[in-house]
């Protein structure tokens, strides 16, 4: 296998930049571009060395002194720390060199160019991690944990990514796969040695597969929490124009992100911003006010609002308590939206509480009966309490996140688990239809293959290309 190299730190001015080399000749390459000798390369040990650009003396004779001529014509590039790893005890499972030089765009690129000039090629996106999988250092689900860790935006998503990288999912999938392989082996024995091995009981076969289906379905329950952890808990701010949606968004962000005016219909497009709430990324979507409008631009905004409301994990329906229409029946547009929302997906928010004279037009009890919480962004009333209420709505989906062994899966893993269940059900149907054992094995093998795609035991080039296209170069 050839040698690959890349800068593995972000481009720009910084205290330190790092270049990684992986491959059978990585140790030779560092000797060609530095003051280090073979005896200096002790695995797991940092060595301080000069990175040197050796220039060949064009006039040097081709004799035993030629090397001296080459070494005399040189230029120091930087003083760096060099860390050596010896296969198989490295991330990729190969000989690895990591060069930690001073940060700087030109400097790191110069050192990388020296590495490439001396035998390595530029690594492709995710190629170091791909080699780790091919060399059995990690499985495919662990690699996805690395990707999640890189993209995590909060404590909870980071924690889940670490559990995925630690192999929590991979180990559980391997246990199920081994169990199915055992059943397959017993079936094949029945087929190959009918006189020596008793016929496999259809009832026992079906029962064992149903038990495995139950386990797979238990893993599948974490799909929703996995989506929330990776993409954030999406909260739509909805309601009539001037209900206080943009003011609430600004209050949640603690900054003036959205324009706030007394003019109805100021918000025409969906504004998306995020906050970190108790370790969870919450994505707020400020939508255009829902009303009938002849304005074509506003109509487009209202159409987008309806789409966002349907796709959100939670809808905060805001109502201006000081409005003359605060306690009137909602319009046709609003009523239709509210009727189509599941109760657990909806929070009714009474806004502008500071403008309501309690005792004259409305009692607090009446207001609370009509709303889940009353707030005032101007006077910061119950804004903090609303944040906690939002988190409590997300928490049922995340209740297993804190379990040390539980891990939330991604969409690819969930799709493969559903395919596995379908194949197992087909195998059960084949048994219950009194088909020969050979037919049972067809769908059983397919189910095993689907589990293998989760961990990488059944890899194909398309899976690798799709996954590693999401990685950055250098990982």
C-alpha positions in Angstrom: 0.0 0.0 0.0 1.3 3.5 -0.8 2.1 6.3 1.6 -0.4 9.1 2.2 -0.1 12.4 3.9 -2.1 15.5 4.8 -2.3 18.5 7.0 -4.7 17.4 9.8 -5.3 20.8 11.4 -7.4 23.7 10.2 -5.8 26.1 7.7 -4.7 29.4 9.1 -2.4 31.1 11.6 -2.2 29.1 14.9 0.3 28.1 17.6 0.7 24.6 16.1 -0.1 22.8 12.8 0.2 19.0 12.3 1.0 16.9 9.2 0.3 13.1 9.3 2.1 10.5 7.1 0.8 6.9 7.0 2.2 4.0 5.1 5.1 1.5 4.9 7.7 4.2 4.0 6.6 6.9 6.4 9.6 6.5 8.6 12.0 6.7 5.7 10.2 9.9 4.4 10.7 11.7 7.7 14.4 10.9 7.6 14.7 12.4 4.2 13.2 15.7 5.3 14.6 16.1 8.8 17.6 15.8 11.0 16.3 12.5 12.5 18.0 9.2 11.9 16.5 5.7 12.1 17.6 5.2 15.7 15.8 8.4 16.7 12.4 7.0 15.7 11.2 5.4 18.9 7.5 4.6 18.8 5.3 6.7 21.1 8.1 9.2 21.7 8.3 12.9 20.7 11.6 14.0 19.1 12.6 17.6 18.5 14.0 17.9 15.0 14.7 20.3 12.3 12.6 20.0 9.2 15.0 20.5 6.3 14.6 21.2 2.6 17.7 19.4 1.2 18.8 20.9 -2.1 21.0 18.8 -4.4 24.3 20.4 -5.5 24.1 20.4 -9.3 27.9 20.3 -9.4 28.3 17.5 -6.9 30.1 14.5 -8.5 28.4 11.1 -8.5 30.8 9.5 -6.0 30.9 8.7 -2.3 31.0 12.4 -1.4 27.9 13.2 -3.4 25.7 12.7 -0.3 27.9 15.2 1.6 27.3 17.7 -1.3 23.6 17.2 -1.1 23.5 17.7 2.7 25.6 20.8 2.5 23.1 22.4 0.2 20.1 22.6 2.5 17.7 25.0 4.1 16.1 24.7 7.5 12.3 25.1 7.3 11.2 24.8 10.9 11.9 23.1 14.2 9.2 20.6 15.0 8.1 17.8 17.2 7.9 14.4 15.5 5.9 11.6 16.9 6.4 8.1 15.6 4.0 5.1 15.6 4.9 1.6 14.6 2.4 -0.8 12.9 0.0 -2.1 14.0 -0.1 0.2 17.1 -1.4 3.3 15.3 -4.7 4.8 14.3 -4.5 3.5 10.7 -2.7 0.2 11.7 0.3 1.3 9.6 3.6 3.0 10.3 2.7 6.6 11.1 4.6 9.8 11.5 3.0 13.0 12.9 4.9 16.3 12.5 3.8 19.1 14.8 5.3 22.4 13.5 4.6 26.0 14.1 1.2 27.1 12.8 0.9 29.0 9.6 -0.5 28.5 6.2 2.7 28.7 4.3 4.8 26.6 6.8 2.5 23.6 7.0 2.0 23.6 3.2 5.8 23.7 2.7 6.4 20.8 5.0 3.6 18.8 3.3 5.1 19.5 -0.1 8.4 18.1 1.1 6.6 15.0 2.3 4.9 14.6 -1.1 8.2 15.2 -3.0 9.8 12.4 -1.1 7.3 9.6 -1.9 3.9 10.2 -0.3 0.7 11.3 -2.1 -2.0 13.6 -0.8 -4.6 11.7 1.2 -8.2 11.7 0.1 -11.1 12.7 2.3 -11.4 10.3 5.2 -8.6 8.0 3.9 -6.8 7.7 7.2 -10.0 6.5 8.8 -10.7 4.2 5.8 -7.3 2.5 6.3 -8.1 2.1 10.0 -11.3 0.1 9.0 -9.5 -1.9 6.3 -6.8 -2.8 8.9 -9.4 -3.8 11.5 -8.5 -1.1 13.9 -12.1 0.1 14.1 -15.4 -0.9 12.5 -17.6 1.2 10.3 -20.0 2.3 13.1 -17.0 3.5 15.1 -15.8 5.5 12.0 -19.3 7.1 11.9 -18.8 8.0 15.6 -15.6 9.9 14.6 -17.6 11.8 12.0 -20.3 12.6 14.5 -17.7 13.7 17.0 -16.2 16.1 14.5 -19.6 17.6 13.7 -21.1 17.5 17.2 -22.4 20.9 18.4 -23.2 20.1 22.0 -22.4 18.0 25.0 -25.1 15.4 24.4 -24.2 14.8 20.8 -20.6 14.6 21.7 -21.3 12.1 24.4 -23.3 9.9 22.0 -20.5 10.2 19.3 -17.9 9.0 21.8 -20.1 6.0 22.8 -20.5 5.2 19.1 -16.7 5.5 18.6 -16.1 3.3 21.6 -17.9 0.5 19.9 -21.1 0.4 21.9 -23.3 -0.1 18.8 -20.7 -2.3 16.9 -20.5 -4.8 19.8 -24.2 -5.1 20.1 -24.6 -5.6 16.3 -21.8 -8.2 16.3 -23.5 -10.2 19.0 -26.7 -10.3 17.0 -24.8 -11.2 13.9 -22.9 -14.0 15.6 -26.2 -15.4 16.9 -27.7 -15.4 13.4 -24.5 -17.0 12.0 -24.9 -19.7 14.6 -28.5 -20.4 13.4 -27.3 -20.4 9.8 -24.6 -22.9 10.7 -27.2 -25.2 12.3 -29.4 -24.9 9.2 -26.6 -25.7 6.8 -25.7 -28.8 9.0 -29.3 -30.0 8.6 -29.1 -29.5 4.9 -25.7 -31.1 4.4 -26.0 -34.0 6.9 -29.7 -35.0 6.9 -29.0 -38.5 8.2 -26.9 -37.3 11.1 -28.5 -34.0 12.1 -32.2 -33.8 13.1 -34.5 -31.5 11.1 -34.5 -28.0 12.4 -37.8 -27.2 14.2 -39.9 -24.5 12.4 -41.3 -23.3 15.8 -37.8 -23.0 17.4 -36.4 -21.2 14.3 -39.3 -18.7 14.2 -39.1 -18.1 18.0 -35.3 -17.4 17.8 -35.7 -15.0 15.0 -38.6 -13.2 16.7 -36.4 -12.7 19.7 -33.7 -11.2 17.5 -36.3 -8.9 15.8 -37.3 -7.6 19.2 -33.7 -6.7 20.0 -33.2 -5.0 16.7 -36.4 -3.0 17.2 -35.2 -1.9 20.6 -32.1 -0.5 18.9 -34.3 1.2 16.3 -36.1 3.2 19.0 -33.0 5.4 19.3 -33.4 6.6 15.7 -35.4 9.7 16.6 -33.0 10.7 19.4 -30.1 10.2 17.0 -31.6 12.6 14.5 -32.1 15.2 17.3 -28.6 14.8 18.5 -27.0 15.2 15.1 -29.3 17.9 13.6 -30.6 19.6 16.7 -34.1 19.8 18.3 -36.1 21.9 15.8 -38.5 24.4 17.4 -40.8 26.4 15.1 -42.0 29.8 16.3 -45.4 30.3 14.8 -48.6 32.3 15.2 -50.3 35.4 13.8 -48.3 38.4 12.7 -47.0 40.6 15.6 -47.5 37.8 18.1 -43.9 38.3 19.3 -42.1 35.5 17.4 -39.1 37.5 16.4 -38.9 39.1 19.9 -38.9 35.6 21.4 -36.1 34.5 19.0 -34.0 37.4 20.0 -34.6 36.7 23.7 -33.7 33.0 23.3 -30.5 34.0 21.4 -29.8 36.9 23.8 -29.0 39.0 20.7 -30.9 41.1 18.1 -30.9 38.6 15.3 -34.4 39.2 13.9 -35.9 42.6 12.9 -38.7 43.6 15.3 -41.3 46.2 14.3 -44.9 47.0 14.8 -45.6 46.4 11.1 -47.4 43.1 10.6 -45.7 40.8 8.2 -42.1 42.0 8.8 -40.8 38.5 8.7 -41.1 37.1 5.2 -38.6 34.2 5.2 -37.7 31.5 7.8 -34.9 32.6 10.1 -32.9 29.7 11.6 -30.6 30.1 14.6 -29.3 27.7 17.3 -28.6 27.8 21.0 -27.0 25.2 23.4 -29.6 24.2 26.0 -28.4 21.9 28.7 -26.0 20.3 26.3 -28.5 20.0 23.5 -28.5 22.0 20.3 -31.9 23.6 19.9 -32.6 25.1 16.4 -35.2 27.9 16.5 -37.1 28.6 13.2 -38.7 32.0 13.2 -41.6 31.8 10.7 -43.8 34.4 8.9 -47.0 35.3 10.6 -50.0 33.1 9.6 -52.8 35.0 8.0 -54.6 35.5 4.7 -52.6 37.8 2.5 -52.8 39.1 -1.1 -49.0 39.9 -1.1 -47.3 37.2 -3.3 -44.0 37.5 -1.4 -45.8 37.1 2.0 -47.8 34.2 0.6 -44.5 32.4 -0.2 -43.3 33.1 3.3 -46.5 31.7 4.8 -46.2 28.6 2.7 -42.7 28.0 4.0 -43.9 28.6 7.5 -46.5 25.8 7.1 -43.9 23.4 5.9 -41.5 24.2 8.7 -44.3 23.8 11.3 -45.1 20.3 10.0 -41.4 19.2 10.0 -40.5 20.8 13.4 -40.0 18.6 16.5 -41.9 21.2 18.5 -44.1 24.2 17.6 -44.4 27.2 19.9 -47.7 28.8 19.0 -47.5 32.4 20.1 -50.5 34.6 20.9 -50.4 38.3 21.8 -52.3 38.6 25.1 -52.7 42.3 24.6 -54.4 42.0 21.2 -58.1 42.7 20.9 -58.4 39.3 19.2 -56.5 37.4 21.9 -59.5 35.4 23.1 -61.4 35.1 19.8 -61.6 32.0 17.6 -58.6 31.5 15.5 -58.9 32.1 11.7 -59.3 29.4 9.2 -55.5 29.2 8.4 -54.5 29.0 12.1 -57.3 26.6 13.1 -56.3 24.1 10.4 -52.6 24.1 11.5 -53.5 23.7 15.2 -55.9 20.9 14.5 -53.3 19.0 12.5 -50.6 19.2 15.3 -50.2 16.4 17.8 -50.6 17.7 21.4 -47.1 16.5 22.4 -45.7 18.6 19.6 -47.4 21.9 20.6 -46.8 24.5 23.2 -49.2 27.5 23.4 -47.4 30.6 24.5 -49.1 33.8 25.7 -46.8 36.7 24.9 -46.6 40.4 26.0 -47.8 39.6 29.5 -46.4 43.0 30.7 -49.1 44.7 28.6 -52.0 42.9 30.2 -53.7 44.5 33.2 -54.7 41.4 35.2 -58.0 41.8 36.9 -59.6 44.1 34.3 -59.8 42.0 31.1 -58.5 38.7 32.2 -57.5 36.7 35.2 -54.1 34.8 35.4 -56.0 31.6 35.8 -58.0 32.1 32.6 -54.8 33.0 30.7 -53.0 29.9 32.0 -55.9 27.7 31.1 -55.7 28.9 27.5 -51.8 28.7 27.3 -49.0 26.4 28.5 -46.9 29.4 29.7 -47.2 33.2 29.8 -44.1 35.3 28.9 -42.9 38.8 28.4 -39.6 39.2 26.4 -39.5 42.9 27.2 -39.4 42.3 31.0 -37.8 38.9 30.8 -40.7 37.1 32.4 -40.7 33.3 32.3 -38.2 33.2 29.4 -35.9 31.0 31.4 -38.8 28.8 32.4 -39.8 28.5 28.7 -36.3 27.2 27.9 -36.7 24.5 30.5 -40.1 23.6 29.2 -38.7 23.2 25.7 -35.9 20.9 27.0 -38.5 18.8 28.8 -40.3 18.3 25.5 -37.0 17.1 23.9 -36.0 14.9 26.9 -38.4 12.0 26.3 -36.6 11.3 23.0 -33.2 11.6 24.8 -34.0 9.7 28.0 -31.6 6.9 27.1 -28.7 9.2 26.1 -27.4 9.2 29.7 -27.3 5.4 29.8 -23.6 4.5 29.6 -24.3 1.6 27.2 -27.1 3.2 25.1 -26.2 4.8 21.8 -28.4 6.7 19.3 -28.2 5.5 15.8 -28.1 7.4 12.5 -30.3 7.2 9.4 -28.0 4.8 7.5 -27.8 2.4 10.5 -31.6 2.6 11.0 -32.4 1.8 7.4 -30.1 -1.3 7.5 -31.8 -2.4 10.7 -35.2 -2.1 9.1 -34.0 -4.1 6.1 -32.6 -6.7 8.5 -36.0 -7.0 10.2 -37.7 -7.4 6.8 -35.3 -10.2 5.8 -35.8 -12.0 9.1 -39.6 -11.8 8.7 -39.3 -13.3 5.2 -37.2 -16.1 6.6 -39.9 -16.8 9.3 -42.6 -16.8 6.5 -40.5 -19.4 4.5 -40.4 -21.6 7.6 -44.1 -21.2 8.4 -45.0 -21.9 4.7 -43.2 -25.3 5.1 -40.6 -24.5 2.5 -37.3 -26.4 2.5 -34.4 -25.3 4.8 -32.6 -24.0 1.7 -35.2 -21.2 1.4 -34.8 -20.3 5.0 -31.1 -19.6 4.5 -31.6 -17.2 1.6 -33.3 -14.5 3.7 -31.2 -15.3 6.8 -28.0 -14.6 4.9 -29.5 -11.3 3.6 -30.3 -10.3 7.2 -26.7 -11.2 8.3 -25.4 -9.1 5.4 -27.4 -6.0 6.4 -26.0 -6.2 9.9 -22.5 -6.6 8.4 -23.0 -3.4 6.5 -23.5 -1.5 9.8 -20.1 -2.7 11.2 -18.2 -3.0 7.9 -17.9 -6.7 7.9 -19.7 -6.7 4.5 -18.1 -3.7 2.9 -18.5 -2.5 -0.7 -16.9 0.4 -2.5 -20.2 2.4 -2.8 -20.6 2.3 1.0 -17.1 3.6 1.6 -17.3 6.3 -1.0 -20.6 7.6 0.3 -19.5 7.7 3.9 -16.0 9.1 3.5 -17.1 11.8 1.2 -18.4 13.5 4.4 -15.0 13.4 6.0 -12.5 16.2 5.8 -9.1 15.6 4.2 -6.7 14.7 7.0 -9.1 12.4 8.9 
